[in-house]
Amino acid sequence: MTKSFSLICALITTFIWGTAFIAQDTGMDNIGPLTFNAARFLVGFITILPFALFFEKKKIIKEIQLNKSKFFKYLIIMGVSLFLGTSLQQASLQYTNVANAAFFTVFYVPLVPILLFFIYSQKVHWSIWPSIALCIYGVYLLSNFSDAEIMKGDALVILCSLFWALHIIFAGKFMETFDIPVFYAALQGFLVATLSILSAYTFEEIIISDIFLESSSIIYAGVLSGGLAFTLQMFAQKNIEEAPAAIIYSLEGVFAVIAAWIILQQVLNLNNIIGCILILIAVIFSQLAPSVKKINK
């Protein structure tokens, strides 16, 4: 598998994630965020499992036996991180708009190298700190601090970015050891769907007829985002390290804002646009600055 193929997979993943914000936003007219998540990832699991069994059936057992403890460790960490990240993101869309949710989600970009330092003792480049400062100021411009409802939504998205960062880190670590990306994506989807169903049963009222009312949004977010995109993510991170992968994924904010503008007519004011630009500059700078130093050497 070449790096170019991995890059293409990452870009397609980013586009799907970005446009899926629309389906996530419109898919909660009749159901709660946990119910939507449960249906979305169950559809994703059902979509991906046949492909996993067809393409990887002969090597699934062999790959797992390489290191059973590490396999299930990564599965639990990634599954729980993805469940918490998507649940918080989904809940945030009840209070804030697609643009805010998409751009605050990309906070995982500066978080990835910071977490890599604390978890794996990988050094943090100096460029991270000015990037974080830019992100904070971008948040100030992008968010409507006079609206408590929007602020609540933005806070949920910022929290969800922590779990997205963990998910990206351990996706990369998983692909360093194992080579069953499709089966793993299916298994991960099943775990998230199970956790979502249990949570929805506890905190929400599940009405099957209402779920069918949101079928188009669930199918888009399930088949493409919950299924295809998370599978392509595993292929992408086969040859792309965690931090560079995170900067590519940050473009989902751009795709989400464009889609929200075209489909939902959610227009940003000048301060919001400047805030978006500052956040993008911050996440790009945090990744490009270390590369420039390496080139000069």
VOKE-652328 format. One record per residue: z, x, y of N, C-alpha, C in turn. Coordinates in pm, 1 decimal, m for minus. Layout:
// residues N
> Z/X/Y/Z/X/Y/Z/X/Y
...
***
This chain:
// residues 297
> 0.0/84.7/m119.8/0.0/0.0/0.0/0.0/88.2/124.8
> m96.8/71.4/213.7/m108.1/155.4/331.0/m21.6/104.4/445.0
> 1.3/194.3/541.7/79.9/155.4/658.4/4.4/52.5/742.8
> m129.6/62.6/743.3/m210.6/m33.6/819.8/m191.8/m174.9/764.2
> m189.6/m186.5/632.0/m167.9/m316.9/569.5/m29.4/m370.2/605.6
> 70.5/m281.5/604.1/205.5/m322.3/640.8/210.7/m369.5/785.8
> 137.5/m300.5/873.7/133.5/m338.7/1014.5/71.5/m476.6/1031.9
> m36.8/m503.1/958.6/m101.7/m635.0/963.5/m5.5/m743.0/915.7
> 66.8/m713.8/806.9/165.8/m808.6/754.8/274.0/m838.3/858.8
> 318.6/m732.9/928.9/422.6/m749.6/1030.3/373.0/m836.2/1146.0
> 249.1/m814.4/1188.9/194.1/m891.8/1300.7/174.0/m1038.8/1263.1
> 126.2/m1063.3/1140.9/109.3/m1202.3/1095.6/245.2/m1271.0/1085.8
> 342.8/m1197.5/1032.4/479.4/m1249.4/1023.3/531.3/m1289.5/1160.8
> 508.1/m1201.4/1258.0/555.0/m1225.9/1395.1/490.5/m1350.2/1454.5
> 360.0/m1364.3/1434.3/288.4/m1480.8/1487.0/342.3/m1610.5/1425.8
> 363.2/m1609.7/1294.4/413.9/m1729.9/1226.6/554.1/m1763.5/1274.8
> 641.5/m1661.4/1282.2/778.1/m1685.5/1329.8/777.6/m1743.2/1471.5
> 692.6/m1687.9/1557.4/688.1/m1734.0/1695.6/644.0/m1878.1/1708.2
> 534.9/m1912.8/1640.7/483.3/m2050.1/1649.3/571.8/m2148.8/1573.6
> 648.6/m2098.7/1476.1/737.7/m2188.0/1399.3/850.1/m2243.8/1484.9
> 878.1/m2180.6/1599.2/980.7/m2233.7/1689.1/948.5/m2377.1/1731.2
> 818.7/m2406.6/1744.5/778.6/m2541.7/1785.1/816.4/m2641.2/1676.3
> 783.9/m2606.9/1551.2/818.6/m2694.8/1439.5/969.8/m2708.6/1426.9
> 1041.6/m2600.1/1449.8/1188.4/m2604.7/1441.9/1245.9/m2694.8/1551.3
> 1184.0/m2691.0/1668.2/1232.3/m2771.0/1780.4/1201.7/m2919.8/1761.8
> 1079.1/m2949.8/1719.2/1037.2/m3089.9/1704.6/1086.2/m3152.0/1573.9
> 1132.3/m3069.7/1480.7/1171.1/m3120.1/1349.2/1311.3/m3175.2/1339.9
> 1381.6/m3182.1/1453.9/1519.8/m3232.0/1451.6/1535.4/m3363.3/1527.7
> 1428.2/m3438.3/1540.2/1437.1/m3567.9/1608.0/1520.9/m3667.6/1527.9
> 1516.6/m3654.1/1394.4/1585.8/m3750.7/1308.9/1687.5/m3688.7/1213.6
> 1691.5/m3555.7/1206.7/1784.1/m3488.5/1115.0/1855.0/m3374.7/1186.4
> 1964.9/m3328.0/1127.9/2042.6/m3219.9/1186.1/1984.4/m3083.7/1153.0
> 2031.4/m2977.9/1219.4/1978.8/m2842.3/1197.8/1999.8/m2789.7/1056.7
> 2113.8/m2820.2/995.0/2140.1/m2772.1/859.4/2051.4/m2843.7/757.5
> 2029.9/m2973.1/778.3/1940.7/m3048.8/690.1/1797.6/m2997.9/702.1
> 1754.3/m2971.2/824.2/1620.1/m2917.0/846.6/1605.8/m2782.4/775.8
> 1706.4/m2696.1/792.6/1702.6/m2564.3/729.1/1697.0/m2574.9/577.3
> 1776.0/m2667.6/522.0/1778.3/m2686.0/377.3/1640.4/m2726.3/326.4
> 1579.0/m2823.8/392.9/1446.8/m2870.7/351.4/1342.3/m2761.9/371.0
> 1352.1/m2691.7/482.8/1254.9/m2587.0/514.6/1253.9/m2476.3/410.0
> 1371.8/m2425.1/373.5/1376.0/m2313.2/279.6/1355.3/m2358.1/135.2
> 1386.4/m2482.9/105.5/1355.2/m2534.6/m27.9/1203.4/m2542.4/m46.4
> 1134.3/m2588.2/57.6/986.7/m2591.3/54.6/931.9/m2449.7/44.1
> 992.3/m2357.2/117.8/948.7/m2217.6/111.1/964.7/m2159.3/m28.3
> 1078.0/m2186.4/m90.9/1104.0/m2138.1/m226.8/1002.2/m2194.3/m325.5
> 977.8/m2324.8/m318.6/882.5/m2389.1/m409.5/741.5/m2334.0/m388.6
> 708.5/m2299.5/m264.9/575.9/m2246.2/m232.7/556.2/m2106.4/m289.5
> 657.1/m2022.0/m274.8/644.0/m1881.1/m309.1/668.2/m1851.0/m456.7
> 756.0/m1926.6/m522.4/794.2/m1896.3/m661.6/674.5/m1884.0/m756.4
> 576.3/m1975.2/m755.1/461.9/m1960.9/m846.6/385.7/m1829.2/m827.5
> 372.0/m1786.1/m703.3/303.4/m1659.3/m675.8/385.7/m1541.4/m726.5
> 517.8/m1550.9/m712.0/605.6/m1444.9/m760.9/594.2/m1430.4/m912.3
> 595.1/m1543.5/m982.2/586.6/m1540.3/m1128.8/448.6/m1494.7/m1175.8
> 345.3/m1527.5/m1099.5/209.0/m1489.6/m1137.7/184.1/m1339.6/m1116.6
> 225.2/m1288.3/m1000.6/193.3/m1149.1/m966.2/298.2/m1048.2/m1012.3
> 423.8/m1091.6/m1027.6/530.0/m993.5/m1052.4/610.7/m1019.5/m1178.7
> 568.4/m1117.2/m1258.0/645.7/m1157.3/m1375.9/678.8/m1038.6/m1466.8
> 581.8/m949.2/m1490.3/598.5/m840.6/m1586.1/696.1/m732.6/m1539.3
> 721.2/m724.9/m1409.3/806.9/m615.5/m1361.1/938.7/m662.1/m1299.0
> 964.7/m794.3/m1297.8/1087.8/m845.0/m1235.4/1211.9/m787.9/m1304.0
> 1219.8/m802.3/m1436.9/1337.5/m754.5/m1511.7/1352.0/m603.5/m1498.1
> 1240.3/m532.8/m1508.3/1242.3/m386.6/m1498.8/1294.9/m340.7/m1363.3
> 1248.4/m404.6/m1257.5/1290.5/m367.2/m1122.1/1438.9/m394.7/m1100.3
> 1486.4/m509.6/m1145.6/1627.2/m544.1/m1127.8/1716.3/m445.4/m1202.6
> 1672.2/m402.3/m1321.3/1751.4/m310.9/m1403.3/1759.2/m170.1/m1345.1
> 1675.0/m140.9/m1245.5/1682.5/m10.6/m1179.0/1820.9/10.0/m1119.2
> 1873.8/m95.5/m1060.6/2007.4/m88.6/m1001.2/2055.6/m231.3/m975.4
> 2115.5/m291.4/m1077.8/2157.0/m431.7/m1068.8/2254.0/m457.3/m954.9
> 2353.6/m370.6/m942.5/2456.3/m391.1/m840.1/2395.3/m387.3/m700.4
> 2304.9/m292.5/m675.9/2241.1/m283.0/m544.7/2149.4/m402.3/m520.0
> 2079.9/m447.5/m623.5/1990.0/m561.9/m610.2/2066.0/m685.7/m564.5
> 2175.7/m716.6/m632.7/2251.3/m837.3/m599.3/2332.0/m819.9/m470.3
> 2369.3/m697.2/m439.1/2436.4/m669.4/m311.4/2342.0/m702.0/m195.8
> 2217.5/m650.9/m205.1/2120.0/m677.9/m100.0/2086.4/m827.0/m92.9
> 2075.8/m891.8/m209.1/2043.5/m1034.1/m212.7/2149.0/m1116.6/m139.8
> 2275.5/m1087.2/m166.5/2384.5/m1162.3/m103.2/2388.8/m1136.0/47.2
> 2380.6/m1007.4/85.2/2386.9/m972.4/227.8/2269.7/m1033.7/303.5
> 2148.3/m1019.3/249.5/2030.0/m1071.2/317.2/2028.4/m1223.8/317.9
> 2069.1/m1284.2/205.8/2070.2/m1429.4/196.6/2168.6/m1492.3/293.8
> 2290.5/m1436.7/298.2/2392.4/m1489.5/389.4/2354.1/m1463.1/534.6
> 2300.9/m1343.8/562.5/2258.1/m1310.6/699.1/2146.8/m1403.7/744.6
> 2050.9/m1428.0/656.1/1939.8/m1516.0/691.3/1987.8/m1659.8/710.3
> 2079.7/m1702.8/625.3/2135.7/m1837.6/638.9/2206.3/m1854.4/773.4
> 2292.1/m1759.6/808.2/2366.3/m1768.4/934.4/2272.9/m1754.2/1054.2
> 2178.1/m1661.5/1045.4/2085.3/m1641.1/1155.5/1998.7/m1762.8/1181.8
> 1939.5/m1819.0/1077.1/1851.9/m1934.8/1095.2/1931.2/m2060.4/1131.6
> 2052.0/m2074.5/1077.2/2134.5/m2192.2/1109.1/2175.3/m2192.8/1256.1
> 2218.2/m2076.5/1307.0/2257.1/m2065.7/1447.3/2136.6/m2085.3/1539.2
> 2024.1/m2026.3/1498.5/1901.8/m2041.9/1577.9/1858.2/m2187.6/1581.4
> 1863.2/m2254.2/1467.3/1823.5/m2394.0/1459.6/1915.7/m2481.6/1543.5
> 2045.3/m2456.4/1535.3/2142.2/m2533.7/1613.3/2122.3/m2511.7/1762.3
> 2084.7/m2390.2/1801.9/2068.4/m2358.6/1944.0/1958.0/m2440.8/2009.1
> 1857.3/m2478.4/1930.8/1744.5/m2553.8/1985.2/1783.0/m2695.5/2025.7
> 1903.7/m2737.7/1989.5/1953.5/m2867.7/2034.1/2000.8/m2860.8/2179.4
> 2025.4/m2738.4/2228.3/2084.2/m2722.2/2360.9/1996.3/m2645.3/2459.4
> 1908.5/m2559.5/2408.0/1824.8/m2478.7/2495.7/1678.6/m2499.8/2460.0
> 1588.7/m2443.7/2541.4/1446.1/m2463.9/2514.1/1391.1/m2354.1/2423.5
> 1266.2/m2371.5/2381.8/1203.2/m2277.9/2288.6/1194.1/m2138.0/2348.2
> 1160.3/m2128.8/2476.7/1144.1/m1998.6/2540.9/1273.8/m1918.2/2536.8
> 1384.0/m1980.7/2578.1/1513.5/m1912.2/2574.5/1550.4/m1871.2/2432.7
> 1535.7/m1963.6/2338.9/1572.0/m1934.9/2199.7/1491.1/m1818.4/2144.6
> 1361.2/m1817.4/2174.0/1274.0/m1711.7/2122.5/1307.8/m1576.2/2181.7
> 1329.6/m1571.6/2313.0/1354.2/m1443.0/2376.2/1493.7/m1389.6/2348.6
> 1593.7/m1476.4/2340.8/1726.8/m1427.1/2309.7/1735.9/m1379.7/2165.1
> 1652.3/m1436.0/2078.2/1650.5/m1391.7/1938.9/1612.2/m1244.2/1928.7
> 1525.1/m1195.3/2020.4/1479.3/m1055.7/2010.9/1588.0/m956.3/2049.1
> 1709.0/m1003.4/2076.1/1820.3/m911.0/2095.4/1846.0/m829.1/1968.8
> 1788.7/m872.2/1856.3/1808.9/m793.1/1734.9/1743.6/m656.4/1745.7
> 1649.9/m639.4/1839.1/1578.8/m511.3/1849.1/1672.5/m397.3/1888.7
> 1746.2/m406.2/2000.4/1841.3/m298.8/2027.8/1959.3/m297.3/1930.5
> 1988.3/m412.3/1866.1/2100.8/m417.6/1772.2/2071.5/m339.8/1643.3
> 1945.0/m336.7/1602.0/1910.3/m270.9/1475.1/1951.9/m123.8/1474.3
> 1910.4/m40.9/1573.6/1954.3/99.6/1569.2/2104.3/117.3/1584.9
> 2168.4/28.1/1661.3/2314.1/37.0/1676.8/2383.8/11.3/1543.4
> 2340.6/m92.1/1472.7/2399.7/m123.1/1342.3/2367.6/m15.4/1239.1
> 2247.4/41.8/1249.1/2212.2/151.3/1158.1/2306.6/269.7/1176.6
> 2347.8/291.0/1301.4/2442.6/400.2/1329.1/2578.2/372.2/1264.5
> 2628.2/250.5/1280.5/2761.3/217.9/1227.7/2761.8/203.5/1075.7
> 2651.4/154.8/1018.7/2647.8/131.5/873.9/2605.1/256.7/798.2
> 2502.1/327.8/850.9/2445.1/442.4/778.8/2457.2/574.5/855.0
> 2532.5/574.3/965.2/2555.9/694.8/1046.8/2427.4/755.0/1103.2
> 2328.0/670.4/1126.3/2205.6/716.7/1191.5/2229.5/719.5/1341.9
> 2194.2/830.1/1406.0/2223.0/848.0/1547.7/2147.8/747.1/1634.6
> 2215.4/705.0/1741.3/2155.0/612.5/1836.9/2093.8/693.3/1951.7
> 1966.1/669.8/1978.3/1897.1/739.4/2086.9/1951.5/691.8/2221.7
> 1954.9/783.8/2320.0/2009.1/750.0/2452.4/1939.7/630.5/2516.2
> 1814.4/605.6/2479.7/1736.1/498.4/2542.3/1791.2/359.1/2511.4
> 1877.6/350.7/2409.4/1934.4/221.0/2372.0/2018.8/163.2/2485.4
> 2095.3/250.3/2553.5/2191.1/199.9/2653.0/2123.3/141.5/2777.1
> 2023.8/208.2/2838.6/1952.9/140.6/2949.1/1877.0/16.7/2901.8
> 1834.1/18.4/2775.9/1764.3/m98.9/2721.0/1858.8/m218.3/2714.0
> 1982.0/m193.9/2672.1/2080.8/m301.4/2664.9/2110.1/m355.9/2805.8
> 2119.6/m265.1/2904.0/2144.8/m308.4/3041.7/2031.8/m397.8/3092.6
> 1906.8/m358.5/3061.9/1791.8/m439.9/3101.7/1795.3/m576.0/3033.6
> 1833.0/m575.8/2906.4/1841.5/m701.3/2831.1/1943.6/m796.3/2893.8
> 2058.8/m740.6/2932.0/2164.2/m823.3/2991.1/2116.7/m885.0/3122.4
> 2047.7/m803.9/3205.9/1997.9/m857.8/3332.2/1886.7/m960.0/3306.3
> 1806.4/m933.2/3204.4/1702.2/m1028.7/3167.4/1762.2/m1161.8/3124.6
> 1874.6/m1154.1/3052.4/1946.5/m1275.4/3011.1/1990.8/m1354.4/3133.5
> 2042.8/m1282.0/3232.6/2090.5/m1347.0/3355.7/1977.3/m1424.5/3424.1
> 1857.3/m1365.2/3427.9/1743.4/m1429.4/3493.3/1683.9/m1541.9/3409.0
> 1687.2/m1523.2/3278.9/1622.9/m1619.7/3190.5/1706.9/m1745.0/3170.1
> 1838.3/m1727.5/3167.4/1925.5/m1839.8/3136.5/1963.7/m1917.0/3262.2
> 1983.8/m2046.0/3245.5/2029.3/m2132.5/3354.0/2181.5/m2142.4/3346.9
> 2249.8/m2057.5/3423.5/2396.4/m2050.7/3414.8/2464.9/m2172.9/3473.3
> 2391.1/m2256.3/3544.0/2452.0/m2376.9/3601.0/2454.4/m2492.2/3500.4
> 2387.4/m2472.7/3387.2/2378.5/m2578.0/3285.6/2457.9/m2535.7/3162.8
> 2572.4/m2596.6/3141.6/2660.6/m2557.7/3031.1/2596.6/m2579.8/2894.9
> 2513.6/m2684.8/2884.7/2447.5/m2713.4/2756.9/2352.0/m2600.3/2719.3
> 2270.3/m2556.0/2817.2/2176.1/m2447.0/2792.1/2250.9/m2318.2/2759.8
> 2359.4/m2292.3/2832.5/2438.1/m2172.2/2806.8/2493.2/m2171.0/2664.9
> 2535.8/m2286.2/2615.6/2586.6/m2296.7/2478.4/2476.6/m2260.4/2379.7
> 2355.8/m2310.7/2403.3/2243.0/m2280.0/2316.4/2208.3/m2132.8/2319.4
> 2207.9/m2073.2/2440.0/2175.7/m1931.4/2452.6/2278.7/m1844.5/2380.9
> 2405.3/m1882.6/2390.0/2511.6/m1807.7/2322.4/2492.3/m1811.2/2170.4
> 2452.4/m1924.9/2117.7/2427.8/m1936.6/1973.6/2313.1/m1845.5/1930.4
> 2208.2/m1837.5/2014.4/2093.1/m1753.5/1979.6/2130.8/m1606.5/1983.1
> 2207.6/m1566.2/2083.4/2249.8/m1425.9/2092.1/2331.7/m1388.6/1968.5
> 2418.6/m1479.2/1924.6/2497.3/m1454.3/1803.9/2406.4/m1445.9/1680.7
> 2305.1/m1531.5/1674.5/2215.4/m1531.5/1558.3/2137.4/m1401.2/1549.2
> 2112.4/m1335.3/1664.3/2034.8/m1210.7/1662.6/2106.9/m1100.8/1584.9
> 2241.0/m1107.5/1580.9/2318.0/m1010.8/1502.1/2283.0/m1023.4/1354.3
> 2272.6/m1145.4/1305.6/2241.4/m1166.3/1163.6/2095.3/m1135.7/1132.9
> 2006.4/m1160.1/1231.7/1866.5/m1120.1/1213.7/1856.7/m968.6/1201.0
> 1934.4/m897.3/1282.0/1933.0/m750.5/1276.7/1977.2/m700.8/1139.2
> 2085.1/m759.8/1086.7/2132.0/m722.1/953.1/2026.2/m751.1/847.7
> 1959.4/m864.3/861.1/1856.7/m901.5/764.5/1741.4/m801.3/765.9
> 1698.2/m760.2/884.0/1588.0/m663.3/896.1/1628.3/m528.7/836.6
> 1750.1/m485.5/864.5/1797.6/m356.6/812.7/1797.5/m355.5/660.5
> 1853.6/m459.6/600.5/1866.0/m458.5/454.5/1734.5/m494.1/384.1
> 1642.1/m558.2/456.1/1507.7/m578.1/399.9/1439.8/m442.5/382.6
> 1456.4/m356.4/483.5/1400.2/m221.6/474.4/1464.7/m140.7/363.1
> 1596.6/m148.9/352.1/1667.2/m74.6/248.0/1629.1/m125.4/108.6
> 1610.8/m257.4/96.7/1571.3/m314.2/m32.0/1435.5/m258.5/m75.8
> 1340.6/m255.5/17.9/1205.7/m211.5/m16.6/1196.5/m61.7/m43.0
> 1300.3/13.7/m6.8/1304.2/156.5/m40.8/1331.6/176.5/m189.2
> 1395.5/77.9/m253.1/1436.4/91.2/m393.0/1355.7/3.5/m487.9
> 1324.8/m119.9/m446.7/1262.7/m217.1/m536.4/1120.8/m252.8/m491.5
> 1041.3/m300.5/m586.0/901.9/m334.3/m556.1/865.6/m472.7/m611.8
> 946.8/m571.1/m576.3/917.9/m710.6/m613.4/936.3/m798.9/m489.0
> 856.6/m774.2/m385.5/876.5/m844.4/m258.0/858.6/m995.5/m265.8
> 763.7/m1042.9/m346.8/736.4/m1186.9/m353.3/850.4/m1258.9/m424.5
> 893.0/m1204.5/m538.2/1003.3/m1266.2/m611.8/1131.4/m1263.6/m529.2
> 1153.4/m1153.7/m459.1/1273.7/m1141.7/m378.3/1273.3/m1242.1/m263.3
> 1157.1/m1261.3/m201.4/1145.3/m1359.0/m92.8/1175.7/m1499.9/m144.0
> 1126.6/m1530.0/m266.0/1152.3/m1661.4/m325.7/1301.1/m1679.0/m354.7
> 1362.0/m1576.7/m412.9/1504.3/m1581.9/m447.4/1589.7/m1597.3/m321.8
> 1553.7/m1524.3/m217.8/1623.4/m1532.2/m90.4/1613.1/m1672.9/m31.0
> 1493.4/m1731.2/m38.1/1473.5/m1867.5/10.9/1558.5/m1967.8/m64.1
> 1570.3/m1949.8/m195.1/1652.6/m2039.3/m276.8/1799.4/m2029.5/m237.1
> 1847.1/m1907.0/m212.0/1986.7/m1887.5/m173.2/2015.1/m1953.3/m37.8
> 1923.3/m1934.3/59.1/1941.9/m1994.7/191.7/1937.4/m2147.0/182.0
> 1845.1/m2199.8/100.8/1834.9/m2345.0/82.6/1963.3/m2401.0/22.6
> 2019.2/m2331.7/m76.4/2142.7/m2376.8/m142.1/2259.6/m2379.5/m44.2
> 2275.9/m2271.7/32.5/2383.9/m2265.2/131.5/2365.9/m2372.8/238.7
> 2241.2/m2397.3/276.9/2211.8/m2498.0/379.2/2241.7/m2639.0/328.0
> 2205.8/m2666.2/201.8/2232.3/m2798.0/142.1/2382.1/m2824.4/135.7
> 2459.0/m2725.5/90.6/2604.5/m2740.0/81.8/2665.7/m2763.4/220.7
> 2615.8/m2689.1/320.7/2667.6/m2703.1/457.3/2627.9/m2837.1/517.5
> 2502.6/m2879.1/493.2/2455.5/m3007.8/546.5/2534.2/m3122.6/484.5
> 2562.0/m3112.1/356.0/2639.3/m3216.4/287.3/2780.3/m3227.4/345.9
> 2834.0/m3112.3/390.8/2970.0/m3108.2/445.8/2975.2/m3156.5/590.8
> 2878.5/m3114.6/671.9/2887.8/m3136.6/816.8/2789.6/m3240.8/871.6
> 2691.9/m3281.2/794.7/2591.1/m3374.8/844.6/2572.1/m3490.5/746.7
> 2506.9/m3594.1/794.7/2472.2/m3706.5/707.7/2327.5/m3687.8/661.5
> 2309.8/m3674.0/531.3/2175.7/m3650.2/476.1/2113.1/m3783.1/436.1
> 2003.4/m3817.9/503.5/1929.8/m3940.5/472.8/1786.4/m3901.4/436.0
> 1749.7/m3922.2/310.6/1620.5/m3877.5/258.7/1502.8/m3933.8/340.2
> 1510.8/m4060.6/377.3/1401.1/m4121.8/453.1/1381.0/m4052.7/587.8
> 1490.7/m4007.8/648.8/1480.7/m3937.2/777.2/1416.8/m3799.3/759.1
> 1445.2/m3736.9/646.1/1384.4/m3606.3/617.5/1232.6/m3619.9/608.0
> 1185.6/m3725.3/543.4/1041.2/m3746.4/531.6/975.5/m3772.8/666.8
> 1051.4/m3824.8/762.2/997.3/m3847.3/896.2/962.3/m3714.6/964.4
> 1028.0/m3608.1/922.0/1003.2/m3475.6/980.3/919.8/m3388.1/886.9
> 845.5/m3450.6/796.4/773.9/m3376.1/692.1/674.7/m3273.2/746.3
> 601.1/m3307.9/851.8/500.9/m3213.8/903.6/566.5/m3086.7/958.1
> 676.7/m3101.9/1032.0/748.0/m2985.1/1085.0/811.6/m2904.4/972.5
> 867.2/m2973.8/874.3/931.0/m2906.2/761.4/828.3/m2827.4/680.1
> 711.5/m2886.4/657.5/607.0/m2818.2/580.6/558.3/m2694.0/653.2
> 536.2/m2704.4/785.0/489.8/m2587.2/860.4/596.0/m2476.8/857.7
> 719.8/m2513.7/893.4/827.1/m2415.0/897.6/863.6/m2365.6/758.0
> 842.3/m2449.0/655.9/876.8/m2411.4/519.4/771.6/m2326.2/452.7
> 649.3/m2377.4/447.6/540.8/m2306.5/378.6/505.9/m2176.3/450.8
> 485.0/m2184.6/582.9/439.6/m2066.6/657.1/554.7/m1973.5/696.0
> 658.7/m2027.8/760.2/767.6/m1941.5/806.3/865.9/m1908.7/693.6
> 922.4/m2011.7/631.0/1020.6/m1989.1/525.9/962.9/m1926.9/400.5
> 833.4/m1945.6/376.8/770.3/m1891.9/256.6/684.7/m1770.2/283.2
> 567.8/m1791.7/344.8/470.8/m1683.7/365.1/524.2/m1571.7/453.0
> 581.7/m1606.2/569.8/623.7/m1503.1/665.0/732.2/m1412.2/608.4
> 831.2/m1468.9/539.8/938.1/m1385.4/485.8/888.5/m1301.3/367.6
> 783.2/m1345.4/301.8/721.8/m1262.9/197.2/645.8/m1147.2/260.4
> 566.3/m1176.9/363.5/492.2/m1072.2/433.9/586.2/m970.7/498.3
> 704.6/m1017.6/540.7/802.8/m926.2/598.7/840.4/m817.4/498.6
> 857.7/m855.4/374.0/894.1/m757.1/271.5/782.1/m655.0/251.6
> 656.6/m701.9/250.8/543.1/m609.8/240.5/536.5/m519.2/363.4
> 564.3/m575.9/480.8/558.5/m499.4/606.0/657.8/m384.4/604.1
> 778.8/m411.2/556.1/883.7/m310.7/562.1/881.6/m213.7/444.3
> 774.3/m221.9/366.4/752.4/m122.2/261.8/715.7/11.6/324.3
> 639.0/7.3/435.3/590.5/130.0/498.6/627.9/143.5/645.3
> 703.9/48.1/697.8/746.0/55.5/837.5/898.8/58.1/840.4
> 956.2/156.1/910.8/1101.7/168.2/918.1/1161.9/51.5/996.0
> 1292.4/33.9/980.5/1359.9/m83.6/1034.8/1344.9/m98.6/1186.0
> 1369.1/9.4/1262.7/1363.5/m0.2/1408.6/1222.3/m29.6/1460.5
> 1118.5/42.4/1414.5/982.4/6.7/1457.6/941.9/m134.5/1414.5
> 988.0/m177.0/1297.6/956.5/m313.5/1251.9/1017.8/m415.8/1347.0
> 1139.4/m388.3/1393.4/1207.9/m481.0/1482.6/1131.6/m500.4/1613.6
> 1072.6/m392.5/1666.4/999.9/m405.8/1792.3/873.7/m489.3/1773.1
> 809.4/m477.2/1658.5/691.9/m560.8/1629.9/734.1/m706.9/1621.0
> 843.4/m731.9/1550.7/891.4/m869.2/1534.8/932.6/m931.1/1669.2
> 969.9/m846.9/1764.8/1012.8/m899.7/1894.9/901.3/m975.0/1966.5
> 777.6/m949.9/1927.8/665.1/m1021.2/1989.1/665.8/m1169.6/1954.6
> 750.0/m1210.2/1862.2/759.8/m1353.2/1831.0/800.3/m1432.1/1955.1
> 875.0/m1367.8/2045.0/913.2/m1433.7/2169.0/792.9/m1468.2/2255.0
> 696.7/m1377.5/2258.9/574.1/m1401.0/2336.1/495.5/m1517.6/2276.1
> 476.7/m1514.3/2145.5/403.0/m1621.8/2077.9/474.1/m1756.1/2094.4
> 606.7/m1754.2/2088.0/683.2/m1878.5/2100.3/669.3/m1939.4/2239.5
> 676.7/m1855.9/2342.5/666.0/m1905.1/2479.8/527.5/m1962.5/2507.1
> 424.7/m1892.1/2458.9/287.3/m1941.5/2477.7/269.5/m2075.5/2406.5
> 320.3/m2084.0/2283.5/309.1/m2208.6/2206.7/386.5/m2321.8/2273.5
> 506.7/m2291.4/2325.5/587.6/m2393.8/2392.9/519.7/m2442.4/2520.3
> 453.6/m2351.4/2588.9/382.0/m2387.2/2712.8/262.8/m2477.8/2682.3
> 187.5/m2443.3/2576.1/67.1/m2519.1/2541.5/101.2/m2653.9/2478.1
> 196.5/m2654.4/2383.9/223.9/m2774.9/2305.0/332.4/m2863.3/2366.9
> 441.1/m2800.7/2413.6/555.3/m2878.4/2462.3/563.2/m2885.7/2614.5
> 470.8/m2817.9/2683.6/470.8/m2814.0/2830.3/604.0/m2763.4/2886.9
> 665.4/m2668.0/2817.7/788.6/m2607.2/2867.1/751.2/m2488.6/2955.7
> 753.4/m2510.0/3086.7/707.3/m2409.7/3183.1/826.3/m2329.8/3236.7
> 808.2/m2197.3/3248.0/913.0/m2110.9/3301.3/894.7/m2091.8/3451.4
> 1006.7/m2081.2/3525.1/995.4/m2047.3/3666.9/985.4/m1895.8/3682.9
> 972.4/m1848.2/3806.5/949.0/m1705.5/3831.7/1062.3/m1618.7/3777.8
> 1187.8/m1658.6/3803.3/1301.6/m1581.3/3753.1/1301.1/m1574.2/3600.5
> 1267.7/m1685.9/3536.6/1260.9/m1688.3/3389.7/1155.6/m1590.9/3338.6
> 1040.3/m1590.1/3403.8/930.9/m1500.5/3362.9/971.9/m1354.5/3380.4
> 1035.5/m1323.6/3494.3/1082.4/m1186.5/3517.5/1185.2/m1148.1/3411.8
> 1273.8/m1241.8/3378.2/1373.0/m1215.9/3274.4/1308.6/m1184.8/3140.4
> 1205.8/m1261.8/3105.5/1132.3/m1237.3/2980.5/1070.0/m1098.4/2980.9
> 1008.7/m1062.3/3094.4/942.3/m932.1/3105.6/1043.5/m818.7/3091.4
> 1160.6/m834.2/3154.6/1263.7/m730.5/3146.0/1314.5/m713.1/3003.2
> 1331.9/m823.7/2932.9/1377.1/m815.0/2793.6/1272.1/m744.4/2707.8
> 1144.9/m778.9/2728.5/1038.2/m712.4/2653.5/1031.2/m563.5/2686.8
> 1045.5/m529.1/2815.3/1045.3/m388.3/2855.4/1160.2/m314.5/2787.4
> 1275.9/m380.3/2784.0/1394.0/m318.7/2723.1/1373.2/m289.9/2575.3
> 1322.6/m388.5/2503.1/1307.8/m369.0/2358.2/1195.6/m270.1/2327.1
> 1090.0/m270.1/2408.2/980.6/m174.7/2387.4/1026.1/m32.9/2421.1
> 1097.1/m17.5/2534.1/1145.4/114.1/2575.8/1240.3/172.7/2472.3
> 1325.7/87.0/2414.1/1423.2/135.1/2316.1/1355.9/193.5/2192.6
> 1228.7/156.2/2170.3/1156.0/205.8/2053.5/1058.8/318.2/2088.6
> 997.8/311.4/2207.8/897.4/410.0/2245.0/957.4/542.3/2291.5
> 1070.4/538.3/2359.3/1132.3/661.5/2412.3/1158.8/765.3/2303.6
> 1216.2/727.0/2188.8/1235.9/827.8/2082.5/1104.6/885.1/2030.3
> 998.7/805.4/2028.1/868.2/852.0/1980.0/807.6/954.6/2073.1
> 824.9/937.1/2204.1/771.6/1031.6/2302.2/834.9/1167.8/2284.1
> 965.1/1170.3/2258.0/1035.9/1297.0/2236.8/981.5/1370.0/2114.9
> 953.6/1294.3/2008.4/901.7/1355.7/1885.9/763.2/1414.1/1909.2
> 677.9/1341.6/1989.6/541.6/1388.3/2017.6/545.8/1519.2/2096.4
> 638.9/1528.4/2194.9/649.4/1647.6/2277.4/690.9/1769.5/2196.8
> 767.5/1747.2/2091.2/807.3/1857.1/2003.5/689.7/1910.4/1924.9
***
